[in-house]
Amino acid sequence: MSAPLLPCPFCGTKPYISQPMAGAKWWEVSCSDEDCGAMGQSCPNVDDAIAVWNRRTPPPADQVVSS
Ligand SMILES: [Zn+2]
């Protein structure tokens, strides 16, 4: 793997990368905390899946702002 996989932006748990289906042609990063369940976007290769996951870190603080 070429890029470091950042911790989950929601719970800080170390995520893992996997193919959601055996023989699938895409990859996705998932939080290893089942209670969190954060998932990255499915991508056709490992590098893209990692990049997409890393882009969702840090957590979207603007969503916490009360309107
Ligand atoms: Zn998480």
N, CA, C, O and the ligand as a Tripos MOL2 file, in Angstrom:
@<TRIPOS>MOLECULE
protein
  269   267    68     0     0
PROTEIN
NO_CHARGES

@<TRIPOS>ATOM
      1 N           0.8400   -1.1990    0.0000 N.3       1 MET1
      2 CA          0.0000    0.0000    0.0000 C.3       1 MET1
      3 C           0.8760    1.2500    0.0000 C.2       1 MET1
      4 O           1.8760    1.3240    0.7140 O.2       1 MET1
      5 N           0.4980    2.1970   -0.7850 N.am      2 SER2
      6 CA          1.3550    3.3600   -0.9620 C.3       2 SER2
      7 C           1.0050    4.5030   -0.0270 C.2       2 SER2
      8 O           1.8790    5.2970    0.3220 O.2       2 SER2
      9 N          -0.2320    4.6050    0.3810 N.am      3 ALA3
     10 CA         -0.6370    5.7140    1.2320 C.3       3 ALA3
     11 C          -1.0040    5.2030    2.6200 C.2       3 ALA3
     12 O          -1.5460    4.1070    2.7620 O.2       3 ALA3
     13 N          -0.7060    5.9980    3.6390 N.am      4 PRO4
     14 CA         -1.0980    5.5910    4.9890 C.3       4 PRO4
     15 C          -2.6090    5.6850    5.1440 C.2       4 PRO4
     16 O          -3.2520    6.5670    4.5750 O.2       4 PRO4
     17 N          -3.1510    4.7850    5.9010 N.am      5 LEU5
     18 CA         -4.5830    4.7670    6.1250 C.3       5 LEU5
     19 C          -4.8550    5.4780    7.4480 C.2       5 LEU5
     20 O          -4.4510    5.0090    8.5120 O.2       5 LEU5
     21 N          -5.5330    6.5970    7.3690 N.am      6 LEU6
     22 CA         -5.7620    7.3970    8.5680 C.3       6 LEU6
     23 C          -6.8290    6.7490    9.4490 C.2       6 LEU6
     24 O          -7.6840    6.0070    8.9650 O.2       6 LEU6
     25 N          -6.7640    7.0410   10.7480 N.am      7 PRO7
     26 CA         -7.7880    6.5010   11.6510 C.3       7 PRO7
     27 C          -9.1740    6.9940   11.2790 C.2       7 PRO7
     28 O          -9.3220    8.0040   10.5920 O.2       7 PRO7
     29 N         -10.1740    6.2830   11.7310 N.am      8 CYS8
     30 CA        -11.5520    6.6730   11.4600 C.3       8 CYS8
     31 C         -11.8030    8.0900   11.9720 C.2       8 CYS8
     32 O         -11.4830    8.3970   13.1200 O.2       8 CYS8
     33 N         -12.3740    8.9590   11.1260 N.am      9 PRO9
     34 CA        -12.6180   10.3380   11.5320 C.3       9 PRO9
     35 C         -13.7200   10.4670   12.5740 C.2       9 PRO9
     36 O         -13.8690   11.5180   13.1970 O.2       9 PRO9
     37 N         -14.4710    9.4300   12.7610 N.am     10 PHE10
     38 CA        -15.6070    9.4930   13.6830 C.3      10 PHE10
     39 C         -15.2840    8.9140   15.0420 C.2      10 PHE10
     40 O         -15.7450    9.4320   16.0590 O.2      10 PHE10
     41 N         -14.5010    7.8520   15.0800 N.am     11 CYS11
     42 CA        -14.2360    7.2020   16.3640 C.3      11 CYS11
     43 C         -12.7550    6.9650   16.6210 C.2      11 CYS11
     44 O         -12.3820    6.5640   17.7240 O.2      11 CYS11
     45 N         -11.8980    7.2030   15.6260 N.am     12 GLY12
     46 CA        -10.4690    7.0710   15.8400 C.3      12 GLY12
     47 C          -9.9430    5.6510   15.7590 C.2      12 GLY12
     48 O          -8.7600    5.4040   15.9900 O.2      12 GLY12
     49 N         -10.8190    4.7250   15.4340 N.am     13 THR13
     50 CA        -10.4000    3.3360   15.3120 C.3      13 THR13
     51 C          -9.6290    3.1200   14.0210 C.2      13 THR13
     52 O          -9.9030    3.7570   13.0040 O.2      13 THR13
     53 N          -8.6840    2.2340   14.0750 N.am     14 LYS14
     54 CA         -7.9210    1.9110   12.8740 C.3      14 LYS14
     55 C          -8.8320    1.1830   11.8850 C.2      14 LYS14
     56 O          -9.4200    0.1580   12.2270 O.2      14 LYS14
     57 N          -8.9510    1.6950   10.6860 N.am     15 PRO15
     58 CA         -9.8100    1.0570    9.6940 C.3      15 PRO15
     59 C          -9.0830   -0.0540    8.9540 C.2      15 PRO15
     60 O          -7.8870   -0.2710    9.1520 O.2      15 PRO15
     61 N          -9.8000   -0.7360    8.1200 N.am     16 TYR16
     62 CA         -9.1890   -1.7650    7.2920 C.3      16 TYR16
     63 C          -9.7250   -1.6400    5.8690 C.2      16 TYR16
     64 O         -10.7960   -1.0840    5.6240 O.2      16 TYR16
     65 N          -8.9540   -2.1670    4.9650 N.am     17 ILE17
     66 CA         -9.3800   -2.1010    3.5680 C.3      17 ILE17
     67 C          -9.7320   -3.5000    3.1080 C.2      17 ILE17
     68 O          -9.0640   -4.4740    3.4540 O.2      17 ILE17
     69 N         -10.7760   -3.5790    2.3350 N.am     18 SER18
     70 CA        -11.2220   -4.9060    1.9300 C.3      18 SER18
     71 C         -11.9730   -4.8330    0.6140 C.2      18 SER18
     72 O         -12.3510   -3.7600    0.1430 O.2      18 SER18
     73 N         -12.1710   -5.9730    0.0510 N.am     19 GLN19
     74 CA        -13.0810   -6.0970   -1.0750 C.3      19 GLN19
     75 C         -14.4090   -6.5620   -0.4990 C.2      19 GLN19
     76 O         -14.4820   -7.6210    0.1250 O.2      19 GLN19
     77 N         -15.4630   -5.7730   -0.7050 N.am     20 PRO20
     78 CA        -16.7450   -6.0730   -0.0800 C.3      20 PRO20
     79 C         -17.3400   -7.3980   -0.5350 C.2      20 PRO20
     80 O         -18.1290   -8.0080    0.1870 O.2      20 PRO20
     81 N         -16.9720   -7.8330   -1.6980 N.am     21 MET21
     82 CA        -17.4550   -9.1130   -2.1990 C.3      21 MET21
     83 C         -16.2740   -9.8930   -2.7460 C.2      21 MET21
     84 O         -15.3610   -9.3220   -3.3420 O.2      21 MET21
     85 N         -16.2980  -11.1790   -2.5420 N.am     22 ALA22
     86 CA        -15.2280  -12.0060   -3.0840 C.3      22 ALA22
     87 C         -15.1810  -11.8670   -4.5980 C.2      22 ALA22
     88 O         -16.1910  -12.0280   -5.2820 O.2      22 ALA22
     89 N         -14.0090  -11.5700   -5.1040 N.am     23 GLY23
     90 CA        -13.8670  -11.4290   -6.5370 C.3      23 GLY23
     91 C         -14.3450  -10.1020   -7.0800 C.2      23 GLY23
     92 O         -14.3570   -9.8980   -8.2930 O.2      23 GLY23
     93 N         -14.7450   -9.1840   -6.1900 N.am     24 ALA24
     94 CA        -15.2130   -7.8870   -6.6430 C.3      24 ALA24
     95 C         -14.0610   -7.0970   -7.2390 C.2      24 ALA24
     96 O         -12.8950   -7.3280   -6.9190 O.2      24 ALA24
     97 N         -14.4090   -6.1670   -8.1050 N.am     25 LYS25
     98 CA        -13.3760   -5.3680   -8.7430 C.3      25 LYS25
     99 C         -13.2390   -4.0100   -8.0660 C.2      25 LYS25
    100 O         -12.6660   -3.0840   -8.6410 O.2      25 LYS25
    101 N         -13.7520   -3.8880   -6.8680 N.am     26 TRP26
    102 CA        -13.5930   -2.6210   -6.1650 C.3      26 TRP26
    103 C         -13.1940   -2.8780   -4.7300 C.2      26 TRP26
    104 O         -13.3120   -3.9850   -4.2050 O.2      26 TRP26
    105 N         -12.7190   -1.8150   -4.1220 N.am     27 TRP27
    106 CA        -12.2060   -1.8700   -2.7650 C.3      27 TRP27
    107 C         -12.8640   -0.7710   -1.9570 C.2      27 TRP27
    108 O         -13.2930    0.2510   -2.4920 O.2      27 TRP27
    109 N         -12.9340   -1.0030   -0.6640 N.am     28 GLU28
    110 CA        -13.4180    0.0610    0.1950 C.3      28 GLU28
    111 C         -12.7780   -0.0450    1.5610 C.2      28 GLU28
    112 O         -12.3700   -1.1220    1.9960 O.2      28 GLU28
    113 N         -12.6990    1.0910    2.2290 N.am     29 VAL29
    114 CA        -12.1350    1.1520    3.5670 C.3      29 VAL29
    115 C         -13.2850    1.1910    4.5550 C.2      29 VAL29
    116 O         -14.2470    1.9360    4.3690 O.2      29 VAL29
    117 N         -13.1850    0.3930    5.6010 N.am     30 SER30
    118 CA        -14.2380    0.3460    6.6020 C.3      30 SER30
    119 C         -13.6330    0.5010    7.9800 C.2      30 SER30
    120 O         -12.5160    0.0550    8.2420 O.2      30 SER30
    121 N         -14.3950    1.1470    8.8630 N.am     31 CYS31
    122 CA        -13.9870    1.2390   10.2520 C.3      31 CYS31
    123 C         -14.0900   -0.1560   10.8770 C.2      31 CYS31
    124 O         -15.0470   -0.8880   10.6260 O.2      31 CYS31
    125 N         -13.0990   -0.5100   11.6870 N.am     32 SER32
    126 CA        -13.1250   -1.8460   12.2850 C.3      32 SER32
    127 C         -13.9930   -1.8930   13.5390 C.2      32 SER32
    128 O         -14.1640   -2.9540   14.1380 O.2      32 SER32
    129 N         -14.5390   -0.7440   13.9370 N.am     33 ASP33
    130 CA        -15.4630   -0.7110   15.0640 C.3      33 ASP33
    131 C         -16.8880   -0.9260   14.5240 C.2      33 ASP33
    132 O         -17.4300   -0.0730   13.8210 O.2      33 ASP33
    133 N         -17.4670   -2.0470   14.8550 N.am     34 GLU34
    134 CA        -18.7870   -2.3650   14.2940 C.3      34 GLU34
    135 C         -19.8660   -1.3940   14.7630 C.2      34 GLU34
    136 O         -20.8560   -1.1800   14.0620 O.2      34 GLU34
    137 N         -19.6820   -0.8080   15.9370 N.am     35 ASP35
    138 CA        -20.6610    0.1480   16.4270 C.3      35 ASP35
    139 C         -20.6050    1.4550   15.6360 C.2      35 ASP35
    140 O         -21.6010    2.1710   15.5320 O.2      35 ASP35
    141 N         -19.4450    1.7520   15.0870 N.am     36 CYS36
    142 CA        -19.2700    2.9740   14.3030 C.3      36 CYS36
    143 C         -19.7890    2.7440   12.8910 C.2      36 CYS36
    144 O         -20.6690    3.4570   12.4090 O.2      36 CYS36
    145 N         -19.2320    1.7420   12.2470 N.am     37 GLY37
    146 CA        -19.7310    1.3480   10.9340 C.3      37 GLY37
    147 C         -19.4090    2.3160    9.8150 C.2      37 GLY37
    148 O         -20.0280    2.2480    8.7530 O.2      37 GLY37
    149 N         -18.4600    3.2130   10.0200 N.am     38 ALA38
    150 CA        -18.1070    4.1400    8.9520 C.3      38 ALA38
    151 C         -17.5100    3.3720    7.7760 C.2      38 ALA38
    152 O         -16.7360    2.4300    7.9480 O.2      38 ALA38
    153 N         -17.8940    3.8030    6.5830 N.am     39 MET39
    154 CA        -17.3720    3.1670    5.3870 C.3      39 MET39
    155 C         -16.9700    4.2170    4.3790 C.2      39 MET39
    156 O         -17.6290    5.2460    4.2320 O.2      39 MET39
    157 N         -15.8850    3.9480    3.6900 N.am     40 GLY40
    158 CA        -15.4710    4.8330    2.6150 C.3      40 GLY40
    159 C         -16.1760    4.4660    1.3320 C.2      40 GLY40
    160 O         -16.9130    3.4830    1.2550 O.2      40 GLY40
    161 N         -15.9330    5.2690    0.3460 N.am     41 GLN41
    162 CA        -16.5370    5.0210   -0.9570 C.3      41 GLN41
    163 C         -15.8300    3.8590   -1.6450 C.2      41 GLN41
    164 O         -14.6160    3.7000   -1.5140 O.2      41 GLN41
    165 N         -16.5650    3.0740   -2.3540 N.am     42 SER42
    166 CA        -15.9720    1.9730   -3.1050 C.3      42 SER42
    167 C         -15.1790    2.5230   -4.2950 C.2      42 SER42
    168 O         -15.6380    3.4130   -5.0110 O.2      42 SER42
    169 N         -14.0020    1.9810   -4.4810 N.am     43 CYS43
    170 CA        -13.1280    2.4450   -5.5500 C.3      43 CYS43
    171 C         -12.5520    1.2440   -6.2930 C.2      43 CYS43
    172 O         -12.4630    0.1470   -5.7410 O.2      43 CYS43
    173 N         -12.1640    1.4580   -7.5410 N.am     44 PRO44
    174 CA        -11.6730    0.3420   -8.3530 C.3      44 PRO44
    175 C         -10.2700   -0.1160   -8.0040 C.2      44 PRO44
    176 O          -9.8020   -1.1200   -8.5400 O.2      44 PRO44
    177 N          -9.5920    0.5940   -7.1210 N.am     45 ASN45
    178 CA         -8.2800    0.1260   -6.6970 C.3      45 ASN45
    179 C          -7.9870    0.5750   -5.2760 C.2      45 ASN45
    180 O          -8.6490    1.4590   -4.7320 O.2      45 ASN45
    181 N          -6.9940   -0.0470   -4.6980 N.am     46 VAL46
    182 CA         -6.6830    0.1960   -3.2850 C.3      46 VAL46
    183 C          -6.2630    1.6400   -3.0420 C.2      46 VAL46
    184 O          -6.6930    2.2560   -2.0670 O.2      46 VAL46
    185 N          -5.4320    2.1760   -3.9160 N.am     47 ASP47
    186 CA         -4.9350    3.5310   -3.7020 C.3      47 ASP47
    187 C          -6.0710    4.5490   -3.6660 C.2      47 ASP47
    188 O          -6.0720    5.4460   -2.8230 O.2      47 ASP47
    189 N          -7.0310    4.4180   -4.5680 N.am     48 ASP48
    190 CA         -8.1480    5.3530   -4.5900 C.3      48 ASP48
    191 C          -9.0240    5.1920   -3.3450 C.2      48 ASP48
    192 O          -9.5020    6.1780   -2.7830 O.2      48 ASP48
    193 N          -9.2250    3.9700   -2.9310 N.am     49 ALA49
    194 CA        -10.0540    3.7410   -1.7560 C.3      49 ALA49
    195 C          -9.4200    4.3900   -0.5240 C.2      49 ALA49
    196 O         -10.1150    4.9760    0.3060 O.2      49 ALA49
    197 N          -8.1180    4.2820   -0.4180 N.am     50 ILE50
    198 CA         -7.4130    4.9090    0.7000 C.3      50 ILE50
    199 C          -7.5000    6.4230    0.5990 C.2      50 ILE50
    200 O          -7.7420    7.1010    1.5970 O.2      50 ILE50
    201 N          -7.3050    6.9560   -0.6040 N.am     51 ALA51
    202 CA         -7.3340    8.4030   -0.7860 C.3      51 ALA51
    203 C          -8.7050    8.9700   -0.4260 C.2      51 ALA51
    204 O          -8.8030   10.0200    0.2100 O.2      51 ALA51
    205 N          -9.7480    8.2790   -0.8320 N.am     52 VAL52
    206 CA        -11.1040    8.7370   -0.5320 C.3      52 VAL52
    207 C         -11.3480    8.7100    0.9720 C.2      52 VAL52
    208 O         -11.9240    9.6380    1.5390 O.2      52 VAL52
    209 N         -10.9030    7.6350    1.6010 N.am     53 TRP53
    210 CA        -11.0770    7.5320    3.0480 C.3      53 TRP53
    211 C         -10.3300    8.6610    3.7450 C.2      53 TRP53
    212 O         -10.8670    9.3120    4.6420 O.2      53 TRP53
    213 N          -9.1120    8.8830    3.3350 N.am     54 ASN54
    214 CA         -8.2980    9.8950    4.0010 C.3      54 ASN54
    215 C          -8.8790   11.2920    3.8160 C.2      54 ASN54
    216 O          -8.6710   12.1650    4.6580 O.2      54 ASN54
    217 N          -9.5910   11.5050    2.7430 N.am     55 ARG55
    218 CA        -10.1650   12.8270    2.5060 C.3      55 ARG55
    219 C         -11.3190   13.1190    3.4620 C.2      55 ARG55
    220 O         -11.6840   14.2790    3.6540 O.2      55 ARG55
    221 N         -11.8970   12.0790    4.0620 N.am     56 ARG56
    222 CA        -12.9990   12.3500    4.9850 C.3      56 ARG56
    223 C         -12.5020   12.5820    6.3970 C.2      56 ARG56
    224 O         -13.2960   12.7040    7.3300 O.2      56 ARG56
    225 N         -11.1940   12.6420    6.5560 N.am     57 THR57
    226 CA        -10.5700   13.0080    7.8100 C.3      57 THR57
    227 C          -9.9450   14.3820    7.6340 C.2      57 THR57
    228 O          -9.3060   14.5990    6.6050 O.2      57 THR57
    229 N         -10.0800   15.3270    8.5590 N.am     58 PRO58
    230 CA        -10.7030   15.2250    9.8780 C.3      58 PRO58
    231 C         -12.2240   15.2560    9.8050 C.2      58 PRO58
    232 O         -12.7960   15.5020    8.7430 O.2      58 PRO58
    233 N         -12.8690   15.0090   10.9240 N.am     59 PRO59
    234 CA        -14.3290   14.9650   10.9460 C.3      59 PRO59
    235 C         -14.9380   16.2900   10.5280 C.2      59 PRO59
    236 O         -14.3610   17.3480   10.7790 O.2      59 PRO59
    237 N         -16.0960   16.2420    9.8940 N.am     60 PRO60
    238 CA        -16.7780   17.4570    9.4320 C.3      60 PRO60
    239 C         -17.3740   18.2350   10.5880 C.2      60 PRO60
    240 O         -18.5380   18.0510   10.9430 O.2      60 PRO60
    241 N         -16.5720   19.0990   11.1670 N.am     61 ALA61
    242 CA        -16.9920   19.8290   12.3560 C.3      61 ALA61
    243 C         -18.1770   20.7520   12.0500 C.2      61 ALA61
    244 O         -18.9540   21.0890   12.9440 O.2      61 ALA61
    245 N         -18.3100   21.1570   10.7860 N.am     62 ASP62
    246 CA        -19.3770   22.0930   10.4460 C.3      62 ASP62
    247 C         -20.7620   21.4540   10.5880 C.2      62 ASP62
    248 O         -21.7720   22.1520   10.6850 O.2      62 ASP62
    249 N         -20.7920   20.1210   10.5980 N.am     63 GLN63
    250 CA        -22.0750   19.4550   10.7550 C.3      63 GLN63
    251 C         -22.5740   19.5050   12.2030 C.2      63 GLN63
    252 O         -23.7450   19.2470   12.4820 O.2      63 GLN63
    253 N         -21.6670   19.8410   13.1060 N.am     64 VAL64
    254 CA        -22.0240   19.8760   14.5200 C.3      64 VAL64
    255 C         -22.6110   21.2470   14.8960 C.2      64 VAL64
    256 O         -23.2950   21.3950   15.9080 O.2      64 VAL64
    257 N         -22.3240   22.2250   14.0600 N.am     65 VAL65
    258 CA        -22.7930   23.5650   14.3600 C.3      65 VAL65
    259 C         -24.3250   23.6070   14.3580 C.2      65 VAL65
    260 O         -24.9730   23.1510   13.4150 O.2      65 VAL65
    261 N         -24.8790   24.1580   15.4200 N.am     66 SER66
    262 CA        -26.3270   24.2620   15.4950 C.3      66 SER66
    263 C         -26.7920   25.5030   14.7360 C.2      66 SER66
    264 O         -26.1640   26.5580   14.8120 O.2      66 SER66
    265 N         -27.8650   25.3690   14.0260 N.am     67 SER67
    266 CA        -28.3320   26.4780   13.1950 C.3      67 SER67
    267 C         -29.4020   27.2960   13.8940 C.2      67 SER67
    268 O         -29.9020   28.2690   13.3300 O.2      67 SER67
    269 ZN        -15.1960    4.5460   13.2510 Zn       68 ZN68
@<TRIPOS>BOND
     1     1     2 1
     2     2     3 1
     3     3     4 2
     4     3     5 am
     5     5     6 1
     6     6     7 1
     7     7     8 2
     8     7     9 am
     9     9    10 1
    10    10    11 1
    11    11    12 2
    12    11    13 am
    13    13    14 1
    14    14    15 1
    15    15    16 2
    16    15    17 am
    17    17    18 1
    18    18    19 1
    19    19    20 2
    20    19    21 am
    21    21    22 1
    22    22    23 1
    23    23    24 2
    24    23    25 am
    25    25    26 1
    26    26    27 1
    27    27    28 2
    28    27    29 am
    29    29    30 1
    30    30    31 1
    31    31    32 2
    32    31    33 am
    33    33    34 1
    34    34    35 1
    35    35    36 2
    36    35    37 am
    37    37    38 1
    38    38    39 1
    39    39    40 2
    40    39    41 am
    41    41    42 1
    42    42    43 1
    43    43    44 2
    44    43    45 am
    45    45    46 1
    46    46    47 1
    47    47    48 2
    48    47    49 am
    49    49    50 1
    50    50    51 1
    51    51    52 2
    52    51    53 am
    53    53    54 1
    54    54    55 1
    55    55    56 2
    56    55    57 am
    57    57    58 1
    58    58    59 1
    59    59    60 2
    60    59    61 am
    61    61    62 1
    62    62    63 1
    63    63    64 2
    64    63    65 am
    65    65    66 1
    66    66    67 1
    67    67    68 2
    68    67    69 am
    69    69    70 1
    70    70    71 1
    71    71    72 2
    72    71    73 am
    73    73    74 1
    74    74    75 1
    75    75    76 2
    76    75    77 am
    77    77    78 1
    78    78    79 1
    79    79    80 2
    80    79    81 am
    81    81    82 1
    82    82    83 1
    83    83    84 2
    84    83    85 am
    85    85    86 1
    86    86    87 1
    87    87    88 2
    88    87    89 am
    89    89    90 1
    90    90    91 1
    91    91    92 2
    92    91    93 am
    93    93    94 1
    94    94    95 1
    95    95    96 2
    96    95    97 am
    97    97    98 1
    98    98    99 1
    99    99   100 2
   100    99   101 am
   101   101   102 1
   102   102   103 1
   103   103   104 2
   104   103   105 am
   105   105   106 1
   106   106   107 1
   107   107   108 2
   108   107   109 am
   109   109   110 1
   110   110   111 1
   111   111   112 2
   112   111   113 am
   113   113   114 1
   114   114   115 1
   115   115   116 2
   116   115   117 am
   117   117   118 1
   118   118   119 1
   119   119   120 2
   120   119   121 am
   121   121   122 1
   122   122   123 1
   123   123   124 2
   124   123   125 am
   125   125   126 1
   126   126   127 1
   127   127   128 2
   128   127   129 am
   129   129   130 1
   130   130   131 1
   131   131   132 2
   132   131   133 am
   133   133   134 1
   134   134   135 1
   135   135   136 2
   136   135   137 am
   137   137   138 1
   138   138   139 1
   139   139   140 2
   140   139   141 am
   141   141   142 1
   142   142   143 1
   143   143   144 2
   144   143   145 am
   145   145   146 1
   146   146   147 1
   147   147   148 2
   148   147   149 am
   149   149   150 1
   150   150   151 1
   151   151   152 2
   152   151   153 am
   153   153   154 1
   154   154   155 1
   155   155   156 2
   156   155   157 am
   157   157   158 1
   158   158   159 1
   159   159   160 2
   160   159   161 am
   161   161   162 1
   162   162   163 1
   163   163   164 2
   164   163   165 am
   165   165   166 1
   166   166   167 1
   167   167   168 2
   168   167   169 am
   169   169   170 1
   170   170   171 1
   171   171   172 2
   172   171   173 am
   173   173   174 1
   174   174   175 1
   175   175   176 2
   176   175   177 am
   177   177   178 1
   178   178   179 1
   179   179   180 2
   180   179   181 am
   181   181   182 1
   182   182   183 1
   183   183   184 2
   184   183   185 am
   185   185   186 1
   186   186   187 1
   187   187   188 2
   188   187   189 am
   189   189   190 1
   190   190   191 1
   191   191   192 2
   192   191   193 am
   193   193   194 1
   194   194   195 1
   195   195   196 2
   196   195   197 am
   197   197   198 1
   198   198   199 1
   199   199   200 2
   200   199   201 am
   201   201   202 1
   202   202   203 1
   203   203   204 2
   204   203   205 am
   205   205   206 1
   206   206   207 1
   207   207   208 2
   208   207   209 am
   209   209   210 1
   210   210   211 1
   211   211   212 2
   212   211   213 am
   213   213   214 1
   214   214   215 1
   215   215   216 2
   216   215   217 am
   217   217   218 1
   218   218   219 1
   219   219   220 2
   220   219   221 am
   221   221   222 1
   222   222   223 1
   223   223   224 2
   224   223   225 am
   225   225   226 1
   226   226   227 1
   227   227   228 2
   228   227   229 am
   229   229   230 1
   230   230   231 1
   231   231   232 2
   232   231   233 am
   233   233   234 1
   234   234   235 1
   235   235   236 2
   236   235   237 am
   237   237   238 1
   238   238   239 1
   239   239   240 2
   240   239   241 am
   241   241   242 1
   242   242   243 1
   243   243   244 2
   244   243   245 am
   245   245   246 1
   246   246   247 1
   247   247   248 2
   248   247   249 am
   249   249   250 1
   250   250   251 1
   251   251   252 2
   252   251   253 am
   253   253   254 1
   254   254   255 1
   255   255   256 2
   256   255   257 am
   257   257   258 1
   258   258   259 1
   259   259   260 2
   260   259   261 am
   261   261   262 1
   262   262   263 1
   263   263   264 2
   264   263   265 am
   265   265   266 1
   266   266   267 1
   267   267   268 2
@<TRIPOS>SUBSTRUCTURE
     1 MET1         2 RESIDUE 1 A MET
     2 SER2         6 RESIDUE 1 A SER
     3 ALA3        10 RESIDUE 1 A ALA
     4 PRO4        14 RESIDUE 1 A PRO
     5 LEU5        18 RESIDUE 1 A LEU
     6 LEU6        22 RESIDUE 1 A LEU
     7 PRO7        26 RESIDUE 1 A PRO
     8 CYS8        30 RESIDUE 1 A CYS
     9 PRO9        34 RESIDUE 1 A PRO
    10 PHE10       38 RESIDUE 1 A PHE
    11 CYS11       42 RESIDUE 1 A CYS
    12 GLY12       46 RESIDUE 1 A GLY
    13 THR13       50 RESIDUE 1 A THR
    14 LYS14       54 RESIDUE 1 A LYS
    15 PRO15       58 RESIDUE 1 A PRO
    16 TYR16       62 RESIDUE 1 A TYR
    17 ILE17       66 RESIDUE 1 A ILE
    18 SER18       70 RESIDUE 1 A SER
    19 GLN19       74 RESIDUE 1 A GLN
    20 PRO20       78 RESIDUE 1 A PRO
    21 MET21       82 RESIDUE 1 A MET
    22 ALA22       86 RESIDUE 1 A ALA
    23 GLY23       90 RESIDUE 1 A GLY
    24 ALA24       94 RESIDUE 1 A ALA
    25 LYS25       98 RESIDUE 1 A LYS
    26 TRP26      102 RESIDUE 1 A TRP
    27 TRP27      106 RESIDUE 1 A TRP
    28 GLU28      110 RESIDUE 1 A GLU
    29 VAL29      114 RESIDUE 1 A VAL
    30 SER30      118 RESIDUE 1 A SER
    31 CYS31      122 RESIDUE 1 A CYS
    32 SER32      126 RESIDUE 1 A SER
    33 ASP33      130 RESIDUE 1 A ASP
    34 GLU34      134 RESIDUE 1 A GLU
    35 ASP35      138 RESIDUE 1 A ASP
    36 CYS36      142 RESIDUE 1 A CYS
    37 GLY37      146 RESIDUE 1 A GLY
    38 ALA38      150 RESIDUE 1 A ALA
    39 MET39      154 RESIDUE 1 A MET
    40 GLY40      158 RESIDUE 1 A GLY
    41 GLN41      162 RESIDUE 1 A GLN
    42 SER42      166 RESIDUE 1 A SER
    43 CYS43      170 RESIDUE 1 A CYS
    44 PRO44      174 RESIDUE 1 A PRO
    45 ASN45      178 RESIDUE 1 A ASN
    46 VAL46      182 RESIDUE 1 A VAL
    47 ASP47      186 RESIDUE 1 A ASP
    48 ASP48      190 RESIDUE 1 A ASP
    49 ALA49      194 RESIDUE 1 A ALA
    50 ILE50      198 RESIDUE 1 A ILE
    51 ALA51      202 RESIDUE 1 A ALA
    52 VAL52      206 RESIDUE 1 A VAL
    53 TRP53      210 RESIDUE 1 A TRP
    54 ASN54      214 RESIDUE 1 A ASN
    55 ARG55      218 RESIDUE 1 A ARG
    56 ARG56      222 RESIDUE 1 A ARG
    57 THR57      226 RESIDUE 1 A THR
    58 PRO58      230 RESIDUE 1 A PRO
    59 PRO59      234 RESIDUE 1 A PRO
    60 PRO60      238 RESIDUE 1 A PRO
    61 ALA61      242 RESIDUE 1 A ALA
    62 ASP62      246 RESIDUE 1 A ASP
    63 GLN63      250 RESIDUE 1 A GLN
    64 VAL64      254 RESIDUE 1 A VAL
    65 VAL65      258 RESIDUE 1 A VAL
    66 SER66      262 RESIDUE 1 A SER
    67 SER67      266 RESIDUE 1 A SER
    68 ZN68       269 GROUP 0 **** ****
